[in-house]
């Protein structure tokens, strides 16, 4: 498990004032894929934030990616995002 990387993601995404935030390490599902061979991680993020209110999916994802852009492609190779606006 990539605990340090998970904590780094949580820290970065806290800028979106999430009401809910779940970071899931899915690296074990990608063993042997490009990126993971070099030690990079695969994560899934489920986040609920008031900052996503009124935004389309692409715009919400862009907010997330803007906060972690410097971590890709290493130490994070892939990031699956499930972003929802707080209601």
PEGIWO-V48853 format. One record per residue. N is the residue number from 0. RES is the residue in one small letter. SS is DSSP state (hx for helix, st for strand, lp for the rest). NEAR is the number of other C-alpha atoms within 10 Angstrom. Layout:
((N RES SS NEAR) (N RES SS NEAR))
//
This chain:
((0 x lp 11) (1 x lp 15) (2 x hx 9) (3 x hx 9) (4 x hx 18) (5 x hx 19) (6 x hx 12) (7 x hx 13) (8 x hx 20) (9 x hx 16) (10 x hx 11) (11 x hx 14) (12 x hx 21) (13 x hx 15) (14 x hx 12) (15 x hx 16) (16 x lp 13) (17 x st 20) (18 x st 12) (19 x st 12) (20 x st 16) (21 x st 15) (22 x st 18) (23 x st 16) (24 x st 18) (25 x lp 17) (26 x hx 21) (27 x hx 11) (28 x hx 10) (29 x hx 14) (30 x lp 14) (31 x lp 11) (32 x lp 11) (33 x lp 11) (34 x lp 18) (35 x hx 20) (36 x hx 11) (37 x hx 12) (38 x lp 14) (39 x lp 19) (40 x st 26) (41 x st 22) (42 x st 19) (43 x st 16) (44 x st 20) (45 x st 15) (46 x st 23) (47 x st 21) (48 x st 20) (49 x hx 14) (50 x hx 16) (51 x hx 21) (52 x lp 13) (53 x lp 10) (54 x lp 12) (55 x lp 12) (56 x hx 14) (57 x hx 9) (58 x hx 12) (59 x hx 20) (60 x hx 17) (61 x hx 11) (62 x hx 16) (63 x hx 20) (64 x hx 16) (65 x hx 11) (66 x hx 16) (67 x hx 15) (68 x hx 12) (69 x hx 11) (70 x hx 15) (71 x st 14) (72 x lp 13) (73 x lp 15) (74 x lp 17) (75 x st 22) (76 x st 19) (77 x st 19) (78 x st 20) (79 x st 14) (80 x st 17) (81 x st 14) (82 x st 21) (83 x st 21) (84 x st 18) (85 x lp 14) (86 x lp 8))
//
